[in-house]
C-alpha cells in the first residue's frame, strides 16, 4: 500500500507565503480548510498538488 503526504492549510486570507509553498512541495494532496481569501491561492496550490477546499466564514462566492 503506497502512502502520500497530505498537506493541510487554512486561514491564508489571500496570501500564500514562500515558506508555506516550500513546506507543501512534496504533498500528493492539499486540503485548504477555509478562509482562503483569494481564488489565486487555490490556483497556486494546484501547481503543487490536487486541492480540496472548503469555504471559511471570511470567504464569499465560489
Order of alpha helices (4+ residues) and beta strands (2+ residues): beta-alpha-beta-alpha-beta
